Structures are given as structure tokens and as C-alpha cells.
Amino acid sequence: MFFTFDGLDGVGKSTQIELFCQWLAEHGHHVVTCRDPGSTALGEQVREILLAADSGVSIARTSEMFLYMAARSQLVAEVIRPALAEGKTVVSDRFLLANVVYQGHAGGLDVETLWQVGQTATGGLAPDMTFLLDMPPETAAERLGRELDRMEQQGDEFRRRLRTGFLAEANTDDRIVVIDAVQPIALVQTAVRAAAAALVEMG
């Protein structure tokens, strides 16, 4: 099984991923976690280029898209496909959906083209289910109690376009489950587990 979590920065992905993985492990799953971009030597270096807040490096939106795609391609080849082949359950912090929304819906690139490039980068691999943790952009921004990275520095209007884009994609794909992330942590996790229960074999 392959699960992903996505949404605006600040919605609580890390906490929900940790709780979800604990639940999966309790039910007999060997869980592999990863982050996109990242979790490979190449991916972590690309992540630093993409997210460094004050590197002084100018990155055009199309270049940004290809960097994310390259990191994801390596992640699929090095981490995700081998784990799935061994019967493990993979849980990723972001995947192709984020690329489509950040560089497409919010960044102005053609959304369909992004999906097509993504098909090549992932070899057609798609999550069995994506949990879209949703909340108003203003609320998510308030929860970011740290220095903003390069992507997070793009402003309130960019964040509003992100949320609109995420919800638009969820409306076209029933594998994307929208979870109200404004709820208390325990209730968010209850909703995540309820959505996953139909797919997860209880060991």
C-alpha cells in the first residue's frame, strides 16, 4: 500500500503521519516513511536548493518543477518501488499532487502538462490514497512557528491559490480524501484511519 499526506504548510502533516504510521504498525504493517522532496542523497540536496530561504539562487518556475520531478523520480526508484516490492506499506509526506498544485494551480504552469511530466518521473506510480489535510490558509500560516522556507515566503495570495488548487484536484480524484485539519489532532487522526480502513488489512 502507498499512502501520501498533503496540504498547506502548517496543517499538521508530520503529526498525522506519525500517528498513522503507529496505527499501521500496530496492525502488522512494516511501514516505510519518506518525504518528497528528500529521503535520498539526491533528493535531500535538491530539497536544500529548492527550500533554502536565503541562498540567493534564482529558480524559474519551470526549473523548480523539474527539480521536484527529479527528486521524486529518485525517491520512487530508490525507496518507494523497492519497499512496495517487498510488501511494505509506504507513507510519504507529499508526492506528485504537491507539484501539480504548487507549480501549476498556484504557480501558473499548465496543470495537465505537470501531470504528464509526473507520469514520466514516477513511472506511472500513484498513491492508493492521499490524505489532503485542509484548513484556511490564514490558520495554517499562524501555525508555522519557525522561519519560512523559500516556498512558504510567497505570500497570502499564493497560499489561497494553493488551497483552491488542492480542493480542485480532490474534486476530480476519489483517491484524494479531504480531511478537516482544523479539528483537534485526535479527531483528524480518527478521520484519516476511517478513510484508510477500507484499504488497510488488519494484522
Summary of the structure (lengths in Angstrom):
residues: 203
radius of gyration: 16.2
end to end distance: 13.9
largest distance: 50.0
contacts: 641
relative contact order: 0.21
helix: 53%
strand: 13%
